[in-house]
Structure formats: C-alpha cells, structure tokens
Amino acid sequence: MKCFELTPIALAALLLCTQAYADTSTITQSGQANIAASAQVGGTGNSINLSQTGTGNQAGTAAGNPGIDQQSAQSSSVAATQNGTQNTLLVQQYQTNKATANAQQIGTQNNATIEQTAGSHDYQSTVLQNGFANNASVQAALAANTGALVSLGWANDTVDQAGNSNRATVLQTATIDSGYTTYQRGDNNSATIAQSNQYGGAVNSAEIAQSGSSNTASAFEDSNATTSAKIHQGMSGVTAAYTTVTSSASVDQRRNSETSALIDQSSTSASTAAITQADSLLSSAQILQTGSGHAANVSQASVQNSSALISQSGNAQTATITQASGNQLYANVTQSGASDVALVTQSGQGNSAYITQTGWGGQNNVATISQSASNYVASVTQTGSGNTANINQH
C-alpha cells in the first residue's frame, strides 16, 4: 500500500508513507523553508532519495521528528543531499539490517543526523559537509540528537567536513567490529568519538584526522575487547596544505582488553596531547609532536605489560609519562631541541624508563625519572650544555 499526502501550506510539506517490498521514494525540492518526509516499513531493497536546494529546509528535526524513516527492513538505503544554509536532516533506520545511509550537505549552519539502532547490524553511514558551522554526530540509541549519527551492531561510520567551526560527534554502543573515521579540514573544528560496551572478541577502531588551527579531537573507549584510537593533527595523515596551531587531542581508554592509542601532531605549535589508559591489559600509547611549545601527557594506571612513548622534535616541549600500579611497564621519551622538559614516574615491579634529549644545540634540557618498588631500570642520555638529569629510585 502506498499513500501520498501533499499539504499546500506556506512551508511546502511533502509526506510519503510506504509499506511494501523493494520500494523507491524520491523527493526533490528547490526553494526555501520546505519540509520533506518519507517512511518505509518492511520489505527488502528499499531506497529513499532526497534532494533539497535552498535555505531553511527540513527533512526531519533533531528533536525526534524523522524526515527519512526506514523500519523492519533488509538491505535498505538512503541518499540525501541538501544544498544551502540552515538545513536539517534526520535519517532513522530501526531494525533494518544491511542498511546504508549517505548524507551530503553543502553550505553553512546545517545539521545532519543519522540513527541506526534497535537490533540492526551491518551498517554503513557517511556524512559529507562542505561549509561553515555545520553539525554531524553519532550518539547512542534513544539519546537526544543535535545532528547525530547513531550505530548499534556492525557499524562503519564516516564523517567528512570541510570548512571552519564544524562539529562531529559519534557514539557507538554495543557494536561488533566497528570503525569510525572523521576528516576535518579547516579551523576551529571539533571531533568526538565514543565506543563503549562492545561485544566480546570485537575489534573496534576510531580515527580522527584534522588540518587547520585551533582544532579539538577526543576519543573515548570503554569496556571493549580490542580497540585502537588514532588522532592526526597537522600535515601527517591529512591531505591538505594547512598548519595546525594551538590544537588539542585526547584519548581516554578504560577497561579494555587490548588497547592502543596514537596522537600525531605535526607542523604545529603550542598544541596539547593526552592519553589516559586504565584497568587494561597490553596497552600501548604513543604521542608524536613536531614544532615548538607542545605538551604531551601519558597516564597509565592498573595496566600490565604496557608501553608509553613520547617523541618530540622542537624547542620548549614538555613530556610527562605516569605509570602507576603496574608491572612490566616500559616508558620512553625522546626529545630533540632546547629548553625541553621530560618527566617519567613509575610504580610497580620490573619497570623500565628511558629519556633521550639531543639535537638542535641540546641546551637547558631537564630530565627526571622517579621509580618506586623493585627490579627497575632507568636511563637518561643528554647531549649539549646546561642540561639537568635526575633519577630517583626507592
């Protein structure tokens, strides 16, 4: 059964309700303040295509009024395009297996929301935004959304934003073998990824790549099996001729079985990077920074057989590694420049710490290693003049 309803009001509204098999719905609107909605329930191979050009158009709202809605279906797809400013898109796919949703918005102050939840699996979602002050995010089921993309089951989500002051947020809950990637090119952008309560044996990954200045990136992974998080800020890992200045990146990983984290900040200055890992086995953390005036911090607590590495090239850098209540831990700080500071603190059995400060004159550097418990190794290597080295073992 198909029903079509068209209400001739000032804000042109179009509603298609479809319940059948292998159905196709297409909506094309040009102008301002248009409203579009399409719903499909059941079936296999359904598709919804939306195209809106103009300003202030709506295909659903972030408050929970779905513009594009597919439920209880197999192998369904959504393709939505909005060109203009202040447009809103909400796509919901519930209990829909092997679903794909692709959204593209070109303009400014647009909001894109894609929700894929309620027992579904094998998802692929992509949000492409080109402009300024746009929002795209991924959140948990039944959560409030402000331009959101939500995933349960097998999920592979991508957000690609070009411009300034854009926001990307993703939350993947109870998923299996899921991946998430965000690309942001511009200034004052922010990206957040959270992965939690993944099923046993799953392999989950998160990656954020940003080029530009004053950007913020954060990843949170909790109660998973094998997880990895990578954040790139600057030229490395980003195909764009931008330089990252005063950006920040953070990774927080807790209660995971096997965990790895990498933050890479290149061609940057005055940026900060922080990695926190706790209550995990086989954890590894690595921070790479080039430029000047950076701060890097790695904190590992209640971990075993884990490692932390910080590599900094430039002047006036600060590196801090804290490893608490763990055994067989490895810490390594390498700094090339002048006026650098390195601090490693470890507690536990069989731990080792190494600090190397060389290059670019190697002047006025400070290295400190503090270890408590027993059976540990500490080494400091410095070249240049006016340097200070401290090793405390107790």
Long-range contacts (C-beta under 8 A, 24 or more apart in sequence): 11-35, 13-37, 15-39, 18-46, 19-43, 21-45, 21-46, 22-46, 23-47, 24-48, 24-49, 25-49, 26-50, 27-51, 27-52, 27-59, 28-52, 29-53, 29-54, 29-57, 30-54, 32-56, 32-57, 33-57, 34-58, 35-59, 36-67, 37-66, 37-67, 37-68, 37-69, 38-67, 38-68, 38-69, 39-66, 39-69, 39-70, 39-71, 40-69, 40-70, 40-71, 40-73, 40-76, 41-70, 41-71, 41-72, 41-73, 42-71, 42-72, 42-73, 43-73, 43-74, 43-76, 44-73, 44-74, 44-75, 45-74, 45-75, 45-76, 46-70, 46-73, 46-76, 46-77, 47-76, 47-77, 47-78, 47-79, 48-77, 48-78, 48-79, 48-80, 49-78, 49-79, 49-80, 50-78, 50-79, 50-80, 50-81, 50-82, 50-89, 51-80, 51-81, 51-82, 52-81, 52-82, 52-83, 52-84, 52-87, 53-82, 53-83, 53-84, 54-83, 54-84, 54-87, 55-84, 55-85, 55-86, 55-87, 56-84, 56-85, 56-86, 56-87, 57-82, 57-84, 57-87, 57-88, 58-87, 58-88, 59-87, 59-88, 59-89, 59-90, 60-88, 60-89, 60-90, 60-91, 60-92, 60-113, 61-88, 61-90, 62-88, 62-90, 62-111, 62-113, 62-144, 62-145, 62-146, 62-147, 62-148, 64-90, 64-145, 65-90, 66-90, 66-91, 66-92, 67-91, 68-92, 69-94, 70-94, 70-96, 70-99, 71-95, 71-96, 72-96, 73-97, 73-99, 74-98, 75-99, 76-100, 77-101, 77-102, 78-102, 78-103, 80-104, 81-105, 82-106, 82-107, 82-110, 83-107, 84-110, 85-109, 85-110, 85-131, 86-110, 87-111, 88-113, 89-113, 90-115, 90-145, 91-115, 92-117, 93-117, 93-120, 93-123, 94-118, 94-120, 95-119, 95-120, 96-120, 97-121, 97-122, 97-153, 98-122, 99-123, 99-124, 100-124, 100-125, 101-125, 101-126, 102-126, 102-128, 103-127, 103-128, 103-136, 104-128, 104-129, 105-129, 105-130, 105-131, 105-134, 106-130, 106-131, 107-131, 107-134, 108-132, 108-133, 108-134, 108-163, 109-133, 109-134, 110-134, 110-135, 110-147, 111-135, 111-136, 111-146, 111-147, 112-136, 112-147, 112-149, 113-137, 113-145, 113-146, 113-147, 113-148, 113-149, 114-138, 114-148, 114-149, 114-150, 115-139, 115-141, 115-145, 115-148, 115-149, 115-150, 116-149, 116-150, 116-151, 116-152, 116-153, 116-155, 117-141, 117-142, 117-150, 117-151, 117-152, 118-152, 119-152, 119-153, 120-152, 120-153, 121-152, 121-153, 121-154, 121-176, 122-153, 122-154, 123-151, 123-153, 123-154, 123-155, 123-156, 123-157, 124-155, 124-156, 124-157, 125-149, 125-151, 125-155, 125-156, 125-157, 125-158, 126-157, 126-158, 126-159, 126-160, 127-158, 127-159, 127-160, 127-168, 128-160, 128-161, 129-159, 129-160, 129-161, 129-162, 129-163, 129-166, 130-161, 130-162, 130-163, 131-162, 131-163, 131-166, 132-163, 132-164, 132-165, 132-166, 132-186, 133-163, 133-164, 133-165, 133-166, 134-161, 134-163, 134-166, 134-167, 135-166, 135-167, 135-168, 136-161, 136-166, 136-167, 136-168, 136-169, 137-167, 137-168, 137-169, 137-170, 137-171, 137-192, 138-169, 138-170, 138-171, 138-172, 138-180, 138-193, 139-169, 139-170, 139-171, 140-171, 140-173, 141-173, 143-171, 151-175, 151-178, 154-178, 155-179, 155-180, 156-180, 157-181, 158-182, 158-183, 159-183, 159-191, 161-185, 161-186, 161-189, 162-186, 164-188, 164-189, 164-212, 165-189, 166-190, 167-191, 168-192, 169-193, 170-194, 170-206, 171-195, 171-196, 172-196, 172-198, 172-204, 173-197, 174-198, 174-199, 175-199, 175-202, 175-204, 176-202, 177-202, 177-203, 177-204, 178-202, 178-204, 178-205, 179-204, 179-205, 179-206, 179-207, 180-205, 180-206, 180-207, 181-206, 181-207, 181-208, 181-209, 182-207, 182-208, 182-209, 182-217, 183-209, 183-210, 183-238, 184-208, 184-209, 184-210, 184-211, 184-212, 184-215, 185-210, 185-211, 185-212, 185-238, 185-240, 185-242, 186-211, 186-212, 186-242, 187-212, 187-213, 187-214, 187-215, 188-212, 188-213, 188-214, 188-215, 189-215, 189-216, 190-215, 190-216, 190-217, 191-215, 191-216, 191-217, 191-218, 192-217, 192-218, 192-219, 192-220, 193-218, 193-219, 193-220, 193-229, 194-219, 194-220, 194-221, 194-222, 195-220, 195-221, 195-222, 195-224, 195-227, 196-220, 196-221, 196-222, 196-223, 196-224, 197-222, 197-223, 197-224, 198-223, 198-224, 198-225, 198-227, 199-225, 200-225, 201-225, 201-226, 202-226, 203-227, 204-228, 205-229, 205-230, 206-230, 207-231, 207-232, 208-232, 208-249, 209-237, 209-238, 210-238, 210-244, 210-247, 211-235, 211-238, 211-240, 211-242, 211-244, 212-240, 212-242, 212-244, 212-247, 213-242, 213-243, 213-244, 213-245, 213-246, 213-247, 214-245, 214-246, 214-247, 215-244, 215-247, 215-248, 216-247, 216-248, 216-249, 217-247, 217-248, 217-249, 217-250, 218-249, 218-250, 218-251, 218-252, 219-250, 219-251, 219-252, 219-261, 220-251, 220-252, 220-253, 221-251, 221-252, 221-253, 221-254, 221-256, 221-259, 222-252, 222-253, 222-254, 222-255, 222-256, 223-254, 223-255, 223-256, 224-255, 224-256, 224-257, 224-259, 225-256, 225-257, 225-258, 226-256, 226-257, 226-258, 226-259, 227-253, 227-256, 227-258, 227-259, 227-260, 228-259, 228-260, 228-261, 228-262, 229-253, 229-260, 229-261, 229-262, 230-261, 230-262, 230-263, 230-264, 231-262, 231-263, 231-264, 231-273, 232-264, 233-263, 233-264, 233-265, 233-266, 233-268, 233-271, 234-264, 234-265, 234-266, 234-267, 234-268, 234-290, 235-266, 235-267, 236-264, 236-266, 236-267, 236-288, 237-264, 243-267, 243-268, 244-268, 244-271, 245-269, 245-270, 245-271, 246-270, 246-271, 247-271, 247-272, 248-272, 248-273, 249-273, 249-274, 250-274, 250-275, 250-276, 251-275, 251-276, 251-285, 252-276, 253-277, 253-278, 253-280, 253-283, 254-278, 254-279, 254-280, 255-279, 255-280, 256-280, 256-283, 257-281, 257-282, 258-282, 258-283, 259-283, 259-284, 260-284, 260-285, 261-285, 261-286, 262-286, 262-287, 262-288, 263-287, 263-288, 263-296, 264-288, 265-289, 265-290, 265-291, 265-294, 266-290, 266-291, 267-291, 268-294, 269-293, 269-294, 270-294, 271-295, 272-296, 272-297, 273-297, 274-298, 274-299, 275-299, 275-308, 276-300, 277-301, 277-303, 277-306, 278-302, 278-303, 279-303, 280-306, 281-305, 281-306, 282-306, 283-307, 284-308, 284-309, 285-309, 286-310, 286-311, 287-311, 287-319, 289-313, 289-314, 289-317, 290-314, 292-316, 292-317, 292-337, 293-317, 294-318, 296-320, 297-321, 297-322, 298-322, 298-331, 299-324, 300-324, 300-326, 300-329, 301-325, 301-326, 302-326, 303-329, 304-328, 304-329, 305-329, 306-330, 307-331, 307-332, 308-332, 309-333, 309-334, 310-334, 310-342, 311-335, 312-336, 312-337, 312-340, 313-337, 313-359, 314-360, 315-339, 315-340, 315-360, 316-340, 317-341, 318-342, 319-343, 320-344, 321-345, 321-353, 322-346, 323-347, 323-348, 323-351, 324-348, 326-351, 327-351, 332-356, 333-367, 335-365, 336-360, 337-361, 337-362, 337-365, 338-362, 338-363, 338-364, 338-365, 338-384, 339-363, 339-364, 339-365, 340-365, 340-366, 341-365, 341-366, 341-367, 342-366, 342-367, 342-368, 343-367, 343-368, 343-369, 343-370, 344-368, 344-369, 344-370, 345-369, 345-370, 345-371, 346-370, 346-371, 346-372, 346-376, 347-371, 347-372, 347-373, 348-373, 349-373, 349-374, 349-375, 349-376, 350-375, 350-376, 351-376, 351-377, 352-376, 352-377, 352-378, 353-377, 353-378, 353-379, 354-378, 354-379, 354-380, 354-381, 355-379, 355-380, 355-381, 355-389, 356-380, 356-381, 356-382, 357-381, 357-382, 357-383, 357-384, 357-387, 358-382, 358-383, 358-384, 359-383, 362-387, 363-387, 366-390, 368-392
